[in-house]
Amino acid sequence: MALDAHRIPEEPYYRPVAGEVALFEAAYAARMPMMLKGPTGCGKTRFIEHMAWRLGRPLVTVACHEDMTASDLVGRFLLDPGGTVWHDGPLTQAVRHGAICYLDEIVEARQDTTVVIHPLTDARRILPLEKRNELVQAHPDFQLVISYNPGYQSVLKDLKESTKQRFAAIEFGYPNATVEAEIVAHESGVDANVAALLVRIAASSRNLKGHGLQEGVSTRMLIHAGRLAAQGIALETACRIALVLPITDDADVRDAFSAAVSAAIA
Amino acid sequence: MPDDQSRQFPADQFPADTAFSSVERRLVAYLVALWRLRVPIRHAKPDAAGNPPRRVSLSDGLIWMPGTFRGVDGHRSGALFRAALVHAGAHLRFTGPRFPAAGLKPLQLALVSLIEDARVEQLAMREHPGLLRVWRPFHVAEPDGAGTAPALMARLARALIDPDYRDDDAWVAKGRRLFFAAESDWHSPALSRRIGGLLGNDLGQMRVQFNSKDHVVEPAYRDDNIGLWDHGEAPPSPPSDAETVFEAFRTEQEERDRGRPDDQVGEGATPARLSATDVPARAVGEEEITAPPVRYPEWDYRVGIDRPDWVVLNERRSEPGDPAAIARIVERHQATADRLTALVRSAKVSRPVRLRRQPEGDRMDLDACIDAMVSHRRGEAPDPRVHEVLVRRNRDLSVLLLLDVSASTGDPVAGGGRSVLSVEREAATLFAQALDGLGDPFAIHAFRSNGRQDVSYYRIKAFRQPYDDAARGRLAGLKAGLSTRLGTALRHAGRLLERQATHRRLLLVVTDGEPSDIDVADRRYLLDDARRAVLGLAARGIDCFVIGLDPQGRDYLTRMFGARNVMVIDRADKLPEVLPTFYLRLST
């Protein structure tokens, strides 16, 4: 089958937080376009991988970027010795073969690019390929999912109103301390106490959000710190290189955060 | 504890001779990180006798911080400020309502305070065990010290925080036993009262000397604990509440006017300070004129003609204010300024544009190549433009911000003590900050009028000038007064803007009311003149936008500027955030 490479053979670890699995299953049953909202590193991508595995669908992921054009999504003509051949883009592949198409960080793409998804996300469920003069009817299993980080939403980068309103949304946040510690422990291999400590450190950085930090430490960063610690790096050093240094260049805020890390470690 | 200290990060080292102001920002962020506490910090003033304060003080939700700690060397004083601030933070986090002081002897007051200090520190260390390393280095009491009350109390303080400390004194040991036996009750402030009272009695019976007048809390990072106590009607120890409030007020003013006590327009200028008694020594008409007068026509809608050379405009220079006031505005709006910096950064660099079908370039345009091959095979002449290049889109735009500084801008904004002018000044500051980072040519001008023979126009920052302290000083020195003859100011601004050799030219007007002047009774006259001026500017390729601070102003602003070019803010104090983002949205 065409999308075998996009199938997910083994269960990706995902710790449900608040019924989002059931919500997504219901949305998938209705083939409803979904928007996953939440700050960076809180598990949006992991969630969609898990759901693709659970639903047994291939997952076609496209990391959106500003220079992306509609033909990067839909496809284009290429040349071969016999003449031109049409080559489906990732979106078209997913539409034809019934995959879940995940457009990661969709606001990064230019707004005129994202309008190609409009006919797919209403009752029509079609993808017009104008260059080829073809109308692709979406496979019954096809679903479109986008991720969207409202944190750095700005006047410059936002979804068009007409795009936004086509999606139902699930909101993600950092899980509560117990659950987050469980996730950190599982993914990084540190014991539960260290994981809980890392989560407390994350809380102090999240306190600083809006007071010098754009965004607090994400679960992903905590897992990085935990992985270093699991390899025998001293916890304070692991926090320094995985949390403090990457997150800000502001010397004062960095100092405050390092001191808070020190304060958390007995 | 050299080992403990060496575990701290190198970034933790403070420079020698640390004054609190130099570490304030990082320590404030530290409190936010630990407990999400955002507490106003004031620099404590010397007491009535002129002695600088020796300890931190907490009162009325403020932290009073000494500028320096006496007798502490530079490297330690940074750590001491940190310890002191975290200790104050622990009080704010864990100390409940004030204890009633009635019926307690001074010695008991001191001991209850001491136990309370230990209690909040222990609670803080439950959440952040590493705080022990912040506080412990300052506990230097030794078990062989003298048996005086202050020495015993310092030993007790150490015994209650330092698990490795050994002290055989019976009283210290008792205090320690009582305190740690009650570990499960640490969350209750009543505990401090109970144990402190007992220990105070014991110490009193030991007949050790205690002089409450000379008593200074040890170790140095702990606050004076005056804020802990409710002395009822007659507070015996200063500062009383009234004095504190007065102090807070005075400190604010002094901060504002730091180094310039005669500077009449601090950034928080209240309307009273801008009243008639405060106008500069030189009346407005006598301000230095910097350019020959310019005459402008004015539109008279009643006869349908431009009255030629009807209005005289003088460029003037106002008394410069204190540039530091502008720096403080940026500090105060740090969060907004940070957000703007991020926006500006993306507006500035992240706009690469791919130009397709170019005759030359750094890579092939795939679609153009395919088209070329298709034409080739069809036997047509292929289009040779098969490359693409990635260029950064250059911003080619200049903007002039025109501020209305007529008398009405001296009025306070709704729901706040600040004047409209001070809000405009804040907005202009953040705007200039953003534009300076962006690199777009920009100017900030202001105007007011006093009849048709005298329209004043101030260039606070001209296009060619850098945004430096001189410009900030002129911005700080703006004063409100006189009337709003908008049309003439627009014409003059347009003439200056027109000389800019950029692709787009933008005129942003901030005003708080409709045009008016002393020699015009007809409301419609100046309105229609301004409308005429806007139309004239549009014809010359200058885009005019207006931000109105009058919530009821949409109608007349629309009449002058056109519906698409009007933005009305219902809360004037939002202007500092709105103005720069509005500009960025217009310009991208």
Interface residues (C-beta under 8 A of the other chain):
Chain A: E66 D67 S71 R76 F77 L78 L79 G83 T84 Y152 S154 V155 L156 K157 R200 S204 S205 N207 L208 G210 H211 G212 Q214 E236 R240 V244 A251 D252 V253 R254 D255 A256 F257 S258 A259 A260 V261 S262 A263 A264 I265 A266
Chain B: R7 Q8 F9 A11 D12 R25 R26 L27 V28 A29 Y30 V32 A33 L34 W35 R36 R38 R82 V86 E127 H128 P129 G130 L131 L132 R133 V134 Q334 A335 D338 A342 L343 S346 A347 S350 P352 R354 L366 D367 C369 I370 M373 V374 R377 L390 T581 L584 R585 T588
